[in-house]
Amino acid sequence: MIHLHTLGPLDVTIDGGPPPAELLWKKNIGLLLYLARAPRQRCTREQLIGLLWPDKEDAAARQSMREAVRVVRLSVGEQRISTTGDMIQLLDGAVELDTDELEKLMKQRDWTRATPLINGEFVDGFKIPDASGFEDWLTVERSHWHGRSMEALLCHAEERLAAGDELGADEPLRRAQEMDPLSQRALRARMRRLAAAGDTTGAIQAFEQFGNDARREAVALEPETTALADRVRSGRAWHLPKEALSPDRSVSWRRAPLLGRDRELATALAHWRSARAGRLTFLVVEGESGGGKTRFVEELTMRAALDGGTIVAMRAVPSDLDHPASGILGLARGGLLDVPGVVGANPVALATLAHHASEWAERFPQKGIPASAWDLDAAIADVLRVTSAERPHVLVFDDAQWMDAESYQLLERLARDLARAPLLIVLVTTPEPAPLKLAELRSRIGRDVSGAAILLGKLDLQAIIQLIQWALPAYRGAAADRLARRIAIDSGGLPLLVVEICHAMAQGLDLDSTNGAWPHPLRTLDATFPGDLPDTVIASIRVGFRCLSRPAQQALVATALLGERVAAKRVSCATDLRGDALHAALDELEWRRWLVAEARGYVFVARIVRDVVARDMITEGERLRILAKQC
């Protein structure tokens, strides 16, 4: 069988070996290529003469065609070509085309196997200058396969991005942009890829460079492209050291991609699309401390924001259990006040919220409107009804196991009153403690409440190997496999600890100098004391701490000592950091995923990390000075 590899420079093999030299003569191989791509792999002699020998006298053209057919017959075999009458036809088994394989795999949506077939434009560089008809046919074929190749590459990249596999999206995306530098679909995928990694500056730079190129080529920007650029620009601006976003700097500054969560992220995004279409939807994201819940929800909300969604988030702490409606009020303080369209809410609703939250009272002073006229749930429902009509919302309640019972009751009323509102309500929780109201709400999901429960387990070996390849590219093959098994033992498969160990190794941590296995039987990370952690984990946290700037170290230590949730003002008082220096330090800690911020203050991503910092990263004198400086 002859194999024609056409998606790129033309390559011809016969049963895996080289073809006869005479088959590779341009008009001989051109004839074979045209027949292989023709409907039913056949055409008339007149068609071939018109394509390949248009300028020859008829007798000479027919003799050239007969000679070309003879060469093809010698290569494919007497039984695999028919030359009956005026018709020439290749029979089954004569030729195998990579384009046929590409089409088959694209119909199956098997992008992983489809895109390696694409190595460039259709028969890139091949031409027969004195055969204008053949050249016209090549032009049409190249246009068709350019489109099909771009579709496959971009579908592959978009599939990987949708699964959170940013690294897997890079290669098909790079090749798509090489094939068509002016593809706006490819640009949008690149911008999403950069924004997903936190590099909003890079995403905007890619957009602006494309805009310059488009103007030179008189290409108009598509509305979807400019809308995405606007959404990226409206995202959070990080105040970070320059090296934090520089790809040629230390790996410790790079934010780890989300790996090993393909199915879970696909489920979450499907429910986001359902909510965006106009159906209030609940997601319960459950995993133990250090299990990657915060990172997972960060990925979900980033994608929702790029889709035009509004994100409002709060994070509960244990002391919130003693404050009725603190979860809902935390949401009100956690960004709902600044959502576009809030001023259009009923004045009584605004007055009710102003009565409960000082931030709302400053924005909407009560002018004789009785706040007592409405309950809190009615006021929140009215605000959400109005604001979500402008843009769909994602409402995040992190560490929902610490949320009070009244807040859960308010959520149940929202589910009833706003059933057709474009709202995705995300409850992020650990298995223990398990509040009764959360268990009741979870039992209703899928029955009378739209939504799903997503369980985030520990990372499997393949996901850890992918993280190693990202953070420690020198490890390959068997070496990466051995290292992954060691990290899996030392981290217990918890994403937080896996990433910290990889970061620390990139900074020079030697695992051979540490020991210990974890976790203890029936022991979660929240139930673990710093002294119970293996040396590898403690050493990794220490290395990560030393990689922080000095102001970030000061802010982190103060946050560890001052309580469960610490306002920026208290950090400032305890450290003497002010203004831009304070904001840069806290942004660095968020960027490095030590802390999570909400309107009421900063909280450690995991309690055990806070305990290690408070125990090991500060002297007794520093501890006393920080506690003495409290505002």
N, C-alpha and C positions, 0 to 999 in steps of 0.2 A: 504494500500500500504506500502511496505517495502522501506525505504529510506536508501541507502548505501552512507555514506560520506567517500570517499576513499582518498581524496587529503590531507593526513595527517594521524594521527592515525585513525584506522578504527572505525567508529561510526555507529551503527545500530539503527533505530527507526521504529516502526510500527504505522502509523497514528499519529505521534508525540509523542508516548509513548514508554516505554522500551519494548524490545522483550522478548520472553520466554527465560529462562536461557539455555535450551537445544539447542536453535538455535545458541547460541554463542559458543558452542563447536567448536573447531578449524576446524575439518574436515567438520562439517555441514555448517558453515559459509563460509568455503573455497569452498565447492561445489556450494553454492548459488552465491558467488562472481564470480566464473569461468563461470557459466551459464549466469550471467548477462552481462559479458563482451564478451561472445562467439558470433561469427557471427550468426545473427538471434536468438540469445539467446537459442541456442540448441547445443547438442552434444550427442554422443553415450554413452551407458553404459560402453563400453570397454575403451573409453577415460577417463571417470571418475575414473574407477578402476586403470588404469595405472598412473593417476596423484596422487591419494590420498591413494591408498592401494596397492602399487606395490609389497610389500614383503609378502603379505598374500596369503594363499592358495586360489584357485579360488572360492570355495564355501563360505569361510569365507569373502572374499573380496566382493562377491556379496551380502551377507547378510548385511555387513556394509554399502554398498552403498544403499540398499533398506531402511535401517533404516534412513540414512541421508536424502533420498528423502522424506520419511514419515514426518520427522521433518519439512522440507522445505514446504511440502504441507500443514501442519497444520498452518504454519505461513502465507503463501501467499493466501491460500484458494483453495478449490478443483477445482474451475473453472478457475484458473490462472496458472495451470501447466498441461502439457500433458506428459504422460508416455507410449505412444502407441509404441508397439514393442520394438525395441532396442534404440529408440530415446527418449531423455528427453528434454523438451522445456518449457521455461517460456513464458506465453502468455501476451498480451498487458495489462498493468496496474498492473503487478505483482511487479515490482521493479523499483525504480527511482534512477538513478546514478548521482552524482554530476559531473562526467566526461562528461556525455552527455550534461548537462547544460553548462559546460565550453566550449565544442566544439561549441554549438549553439551561445553562446555569442561571442566567438572568430571570428566566421564567420561574425557576425554583427559588429565586431570591437568595441564592447561595453566593453572596458577594465575596466571601473569604476565598473561595476557589475561582471565582470569575475574574477578579481584578489582576491576579498574577499573569493572566493570559495577555494583558495589555502592556505592550512595550513601546508604543508610539502610534503614529498615524498609520493608516492602511498602506501596506507595502511602501513604507517611508523611503523616499529617494529613488524609487523605481520609475523609469520613464522610457518611452519609445518615441523619440522626437519626430520621426517621419511617419507616425501613425496618429493623425489628429483625432480620428474617431475613437481610438483606444484611449487617448489622453482625456477626451471628454468623458468617456465611461469611467476612467479612474477618478476624475474630479467628483462625479456623482457618488461613487463608492466611498471615496475618502470622506465626503461630507456626511454620508450615512453612518459610517463606522466611527467617525469622530463623535457624533452625537450619542451613539450607543455606548462608546467607551467612557465618555464623560458621565453619562447616566449611571453606569456601573460604578465608576470611581466615587462619585458623589453619594450614591446610595450607600456604598460601603462606609464612607467617612461619616455620613449622617447616622447610620446604624450604630457605629461605634460610639459616636458622641451621645446618642440617645441612651446608650447603655452605660455611660459614664467612663468609657474607655478612651480617654483623651490620647493616650499613647498609640492605641490601635488606629486612631483616626489620622494620625500624622502622615503616614506613607501614602495612602490613597489620595489624601488632600493635596499633598505636595505634587504628586503626579498629575492630578487634575489641573492644578494651577500652571504647571509646565505645559500641558497640552493646550490650555486656553487661558492665557493671563487675563483676559477681559471677561471671564465668566463671573457674573455677579452672584450666582448661586454658590460658587466656590469661595468667593470673597466672604459671603455671609457665614459659611461654615468655618472659615478661618477665624473670623471675628468671634464667633461663638466659642471656638476652641481656645482662643487667647483669653476671652473673658472668663471662661470656666476655670482657667488656671489662675485667675486673679490679675491677669495682665491687661487691665483695661487700657492702659497707655498704649501697649502694643496693638490692641484691637483698633483703637482710633487712628494710630499711625498707619496701619494697613489700609483703613478706609480712606485716609487722606491721600496716601500714595496712589491708591487705585483711582481716586478722583482726578488726580493730576494726569495719570495715564489716559483715563477716559476722555478728558477734555482734548488731549492731543489727537485722539482717534475719533473725536466727535461722537462719542457714545454717551447717551443720556443715562443718568443714574435711575434705577428703578425705585419706586416708592417704598418697596419692602426693604431695600438696602438702606435708604436714608432713615427709615423708621427704626431699623435695628441700631444704626449708629447713634440716633437720639437716645435710645434706651440704654445703650452702653455708656454714653456720656452722663446720663442722669443717675447712674449707679454710684456707689460709694467711692469717694476718692481717698486712697490710702496715703497717709503721711509716713513714708518709710525711708530708711537709708537707701541710697541708689543701688547698692549691691543686692538689695532684696529682690529686685525684679530683673537683674542682669543675668542672662543665660550663661555667660562665661565666668560667673562668680561661683563661690562655694555652693555645693548642693544643699547645704543646711538652710539656705534662704528659699529654696524652692518648696512650694506647697505640694504635698503628696497628692497624686490623682486618686480618684475613687476607683478601686479595683475589687473584683470579687463580688459585686453587687448588681450584676446585669439584670437578673430576673426581678429583684426587688425594686430597682429603679424603674424598670419598664412598667411594673404594676403601679408605682406611685405616679408616673407621668400619665398613664392611661386615666387614672382617676382625676388628675389635674385637668386633663382635656375634658372630661365629663363635667367637672365643676365649671370650667370656663364656658361651656356651652349653656349653662343655666340650671345647674342642679347642685344644691348644697350637698357636699360630700365630706365624710370623715375618713381620716387615715390615723390609725394607731400604729406608731413605730416603736417597737419594743426591742430592747437589748440590754444586756448588763452594762454596768459602768465600764467605760473604756471600749465598748463594743462598736464604736463608730457611728452612733446615732446622730451626733451633732454634725459630723462630716456628711452623712447621708442627707440630712435635711438641708444643709448648706447647698449641696448639689441640686436638690429639688427646687429650692427657692431661687437659686441663681437662674435656673432654666425657666422658671415661671416668670421671673422679672424680665428676661430677654424676650419672652412671649408677650410682654405687655402687662403682666400682672403686678399688683401691689402687694408688698410683703409687710405684714405687721406681726411682731414677735414679742414674746415675754418668756422669762425663765423663772420658775418657782424655786424656792428654797424651803427647808423644813419649817422655818418659823412662819411661813405663810399659812400653814394649816390652822393657826390660831386666829386668822383675820378673815372674817366672812367676805366673800366676793373679791378677795385679793387677786385671784387669777384673772377675772374679767377686768378689774381696775388696772392690773398690771398691763393688760393688753391696751386699754385706753391710754395709758401713759407710754406704751411701747411703740408709738408711731401712728396710732389711729388719729391723733389730733392733727397730724400733718398730711393726712391722705387727701388727694385732690377731691373737691366736691363736698367736703365736710360742712362748709358754710351753708350748703343748701338743705341741711337737716332741719327738722322742726325746731323752732326756738325753745319749745318746752323740753325737748330732748337735750338740747345743748345746755339749758339751765340745770337740768337734772345731773348731767355729767359734771358741770361746774360745781355743783353742790358736793359731789363726791371726790373730785380731784382738783387740786389747786392749779395745776397746769391749764385745765380747761377754764377755770374761773378767770385766769389772767387773759386768756384769748377771747373768751366770751363772757364779759362781765354781766351779772344778773341785773336786769333793769326792771324790777317789779314783776318778774315772771315767777310764779310759784313752782319751785322745783319739786315739791311734794305731789304735784299733779300726776306725775308719771313714776312708775317703778324703774329701777336701773335696767332691768332686762328690756323693757319697752324702749328706753332711750338708746341703748346700744343697738337694738334691732333697727330702729329708725335710721340711725347714722349709717349702719352697714348697708341697709337697703338703698340709701341714697348714693353712697360712695361706690358701692359695687356695681351700680348701674353705669358708672363711667368706665371703670376698669375692674376686671375680676380680681378677687383677693385671695391670698393665702394667709391664714391666721395660724400662727405657730405657738403652741403651749409646750415649752420645753420643761423637762423634769416634772411632768404632769402628775407624778406620784405624790408630789408635795402640794398639790392644789387642793383648796378647801372644798367642802361638799356643796356650798352654796354656788360656787362657780360652775360646778358640774350641772346643777339644776338650771342655771341660766343658759348653759350650752344646750340642754335638752329643749328649752323653750325656743332658742334660736333655730334649732332643727325643725321645730314645728312651724314657727312663724315665717321663716325665710327659706322654705323648702325649694323655691324656684329661683333663689338668688345665686349668682356665680361665686360661690364661696367654697374654698377647700380648707377645712379645719384639721390641723395636724396636731395630734397629741403624742408627745415623745415621752416614753416612760421606761422604767426598769421593771423587771418581774416582781421585785419586792422593794418596798411594801406595795400591796395591791389594794388601793382604795375601793370600797364597795361601789361607790357611784361610777368609777371608771369601769369596773367589771360589768355593771349593769348597762352602761352605754356601749361597751364593746360587744355585749351579747346581742344588742339590737342591730349592729352593723351587718348589712347583707340581708336583713329581714325587713324591717320598716325604716331603716336609715341606710342611705347609699354610702358605700365606702368599703374599706378593707383593713385588715390587720396585717402588718408586715413584721416578721420576726427577723432580726439581724443576728445571725449566728457568728461563730468565730471564723476567721479567715482560713480557707483551705490552703494546701501546700502550693497549688498553682498560683493563687493570688499573691502569696508571699514571694514566690519566685519572680513574679512580674514586678513587685515592689523593689526587689533586689536589683533587677535589671534597670529599673528607673534610677535608683539611688546609687548603685554600685555597679556600673556597667562593666567593670573589669572582671566580674564574676560571670562565668558562662558555663553552660553544660553541667558536668558532674559537680564542679566547684559550687555553682549556684544552688544545685539541688542539696548538697551537704549543708551549705550555710542556711538554706531555708528550713531544713529539719532542725538545726540548732536553734534558730530564732523562734520556730514554732514551739519548741520546748520551753525556752526561757520566757516567752511572752504569753504562753497559754493560748496563742492564736488571737489575742485581743488586738484589734487594729491600732489603737492608741499606742500600745507598747511596741508592736511590730515597727511602726513608723519611727518611733523614738530610737529604737535600736539601729535601724537603717541610717537615720540621720547621724547618730553618734559614730557609727562605723565610718561614715563618709568623712568625719572629722578626726578619725584616727583611733577610735576605740578598738582595742584588741580583745576579741571574745575569748581567746585562749587564756587571758589573765583573769577571767571571771568564771564563776561557777554558780550552780544552783538551778533547780528546776521548780516550776511553778505552774499552776496554782496548787494549793493544798486541796485535798478532797472536800467537796461541798463548800468551798470558800470562793466568794466572788471578790472582785476588785474592791468594791465598797466595804466588804467585810474584812479586808486585809490591812494590816498595820505596816508601816514602812519597813520595820525590821524583818517582816516575813517575806518581803520581795527578794527575788534572786539578785545577786550582785550585778548581773548584766543590766537589769532594769534600772537599778539605782545609779549605776555608772552612766547609763544613757541619759537619764534625767539630768545628772550633773553636767555632762558634756553639753547638752542642750542649753542649760542655764548659762554656762560659760560662753556660749556663742552669742548670747544676747548682748546688746549695747549696755553700757553701765547704767544709763537712766532706766532702761527696761528692767534690768535686774533690781534696781531700787523699787520700782513700781510693783514688781511681782512679789517681792518679799513683803512689802507693806500690805498688799492685798491678801497675802496668805495669813497675815497676823491679825487683820482688822475685822474679820467676820465672814459670814457666808456670802454676803453680797455687799460690795463696797463701792460707794459713789466716788467719782473722780475727784470731787472736792476733798474727801477724806484722804485719798492717796496723795493729793497735793500737799495737804497739811503735814502728813507724816514724812514726806520726802523732800520738801522744798522745791519740787518740780513745779514749774509754772507755765502757763500759756502753751506755745507751740512745743516746747520740750516735753510737757506732760502728755499732750495729745499724741506726739510722735512715739513716746514710750508705750502708751496704752495701745496704739495702733499696731506697733510692732508685736506686742503680746497677743493681740487678736490674730494678726497675720500668721504668727507662728503657732497658733491654736493652743496657747496656754490658757487664755481667758475667752469668755463669751460675754458680749456686752448687751445690755438692754437699758431702757430708759432709767431704771432705778439703780443701776450700778453694774459692776463687773463680778463675774462668777468664774471660778476655775472649771475647766472642762471636766476634770475628774477630781474627786475629793482626795484620792490617794496622792496625786501630784501635789496638791496643796500641802498635804501632810509632810511629804518629803522635803518640799521647799522650806516649810516652817521649821523642820527639824535639822536639815543639813546645810542650808544655804545662808545661814545668818549666825553671827556671834551673839552671845548673851548681851553684850553692851549695845549692839545695834537693836536688839529686840526691845530693850528698855527705852532707848531713845525714841524709837518709833511709837511705842505705846504712850510715851509721855507727851508726844506732839499732837495727839488727836485733837481735832476741832471740837 
